[in-house]
């Protein structure tokens, strides 16, 4: 006869949480930052095609760390939710808050009911008409949701990156300055010298290991005439990282 072993609910939830945290900690960091003229999204990602940053809807973007197949399935589900809601009601009815609530329910259901939780951490970002109306919703593997202010850092080196950004981020920073600050903090954390751009040198700002996108606070975008999300790469990213002006 096979003997059954009892595991308390508290221990089961703790084991699942520890498993998910270990998976997320192996992921390279992502920074999502509210700036004067929009929201900057910067990720350590050497892959040119497996994106950690993506567009969901007109003014809404998605950023994630963890297992790619899991957060990509969530991103695609979010796009479908936004498209259906925008078509059924109005484009203005698609909000980051509504999308984050849907994600929280899905993540919470998997965490409590399935044997393996999702090894992901997400940010749903929405650019507003003013910086005060920007929204950054952070979601964790168990469905917990938090409305963050200023900037959010996810990934294994999150604490070191936050330390590197504390002295460089301010509410009136521009998108290009925000990208450079995030790149320096990410590189500094990788080398054990968070926030010290001088010691990290030129490789710290190597665009080949960065994925960058903007949610631009453009009046035409906010009137609904075009989308806010824009990827920054190639020569344009090199100019931004070297301190040039954005187009």
SVG drawing of the C-alpha trace seen along z (x, -y; Angstrom):
<svg xmlns="http://www.w3.org/2000/svg" viewBox="-20 -68 56 70">
<polyline fill="none" stroke="black" stroke-width="0.4" points="0.0,0.0 1.3,-3.4 1.6,-5.8 0.3,-9.3 2.3,-12.3 0.5,-15.3 1.7,-18.8 0.1,-21.7 -1.5,-24.4 1.0,-27.0 4.0,-24.9 2.6,-24.1 2.1,-27.9 5.6,-28.6 7.1,-26.0 5.3,-27.3 6.4,-30.9 10.0,-29.9 10.0,-28.0 8.6,-31.0 11.0,-33.5 14.0,-31.4 12.9,-31.3 12.3,-35.0 15.7,-35.7 17.4,-34.1 15.9,-36.6 17.7,-39.7 16.4,-43.0 13.8,-45.3 13.2,-49.0 9.9,-50.8 10.2,-54.5 7.7,-57.4 9.4,-60.4 8.4,-64.0 7.5,-63.2 6.3,-59.6 7.2,-56.2 10.6,-54.5 10.9,-50.7 14.5,-49.3 15.4,-45.7 18.6,-43.6 17.9,-41.4 20.5,-40.2 17.8,-38.5 16.6,-40.6 13.3,-38.6 12.3,-37.3 10.9,-40.5 10.4,-41.3 8.7,-44.5 5.6,-44.8 2.6,-46.9 -0.9,-45.9 -3.1,-48.8 -3.1,-52.5 -1.4,-53.9 -0.6,-50.6 2.6,-48.6 3.7,-45.3 7.1,-44.4 8.1,-41.1 10.8,-38.9 10.9,-35.2 10.0,-32.3 9.5,-33.6 6.8,-31.1 4.7,-32.0 4.8,-35.7 4.4,-35.7 1.2,-33.7 0.0,-36.4 0.9,-39.2 -1.0,-37.6 -4.0,-37.1 -3.8,-40.7 -3.8,-41.8 -6.9,-39.7 -8.7,-41.1 -7.9,-44.7 -9.0,-44.2 -12.3,-42.6 -13.1,-45.2 -12.1,-48.1 -14.2,-46.8 -17.2,-45.9 -17.3,-49.2 -14.9,-52.0 -11.1,-52.4 -11.1,-54.6 -12.6,-51.7 -9.3,-49.7 -7.2,-50.7 -4.1,-49.4 -6.1,-49.0 -8.6,-46.7 -5.9,-44.7 -3.9,-44.4 -7.0,-43.1 -7.4,-40.4 -3.8,-39.4 -4.0,-39.3 -7.0,-36.9 -5.2,-34.6 -1.9,-34.5 -3.7,-34.0 -5.8,-31.1 -2.7,-29.4 -0.8,-29.9 -3.5,-28.4 -5.0,-25.7 -2.1,-24.4 0.9,-22.3 3.4,-24.7 3.0,-28.6 4.0,-30.9 7.6,-32.0 6.9,-35.6 6.7,-39.2 4.9,-41.8 4.4,-45.5 1.4,-47.0 2.2,-50.6 -0.2,-53.3 0.9,-56.8 -1.5,-59.6 -2.1,-63.1 0.2,-64.3 2.9,-62.5 0.5,-62.5 -1.9,-60.3 0.7,-57.7 0.0,-54.2 2.5,-51.5 0.9,-48.3 3.3,-45.6 2.0,-42.0 3.8,-39.1 3.5,-35.3 0.8,-34.9 -1.6,-37.5 -0.6,-40.3 -0.9,-43.7 0.6,-47.1 0.2,-50.6 3.7,-51.9 5.0,-55.5 8.1,-56.8 9.8,-53.6 9.7,-49.9 12.6,-47.4 12.1,-43.6 14.5,-40.7 17.3,-39.0 19.4,-42.2 16.4,-44.4 17.8,-45.7 21.1,-46.7 19.4,-48.4 17.1,-50.3 20.2,-51.5 21.7,-52.7 18.6,-54.7 17.8,-56.4 20.3,-59.2 19.6,-59.7 15.9,-59.5 13.6,-62.5 10.1,-63.3 11.2,-65.8 13.7,-63.4 13.3,-63.1 12.9,-59.9 16.5,-59.8 18.0,-60.7 15.8,-58.0 17.1,-55.4 20.7,-56.4 20.2,-56.2 18.5,-52.8 21.3,-51.5 23.9,-52.6 22.1,-51.1 21.6,-47.8 25.2,-47.6 26.4,-48.7 24.3,-46.0 25.8,-43.4 29.4,-44.4 28.7,-44.9 29.0,-48.7 25.4,-49.8 24.9,-53.3 28.6,-54.0 28.6,-54.8 32.3,-55.9 33.7,-52.6 31.4,-50.5 32.7,-52.1 31.5,-52.0 30.2,-48.3 27.7,-49.4 25.8,-51.2 26.1,-48.6 22.8,-48.7 23.2,-45.1 22.2,-43.9 19.4,-46.3 15.7,-46.3 14.2,-49.8 10.7,-51.1 8.8,-54.3 5.2,-55.2 5.3,-58.7 3.2,-61.5 2.3,-63.0 -0.9,-65.1 -1.9,-63.4 -1.5,-60.0 -3.6,-61.0 -6.4,-62.2 -6.5,-58.7 -5.0,-59.4 -2.1,-57.0 -0.5,-54.6 1.9,-55.7 4.2,-52.7 7.5,-52.9 10.5,-50.6 14.0,-52.3 16.8,-50.4 19.7,-50.5 21.3,-53.9 18.6,-55.8 19.3,-53.9 23.0,-54.5 22.4,-58.2 20.2,-58.1 22.8,-56.2 25.6,-58.6 23.7,-61.6 22.2,-62.8 18.8,-64.2 15.8,-62.0 13.8,-62.5"/>
</svg>
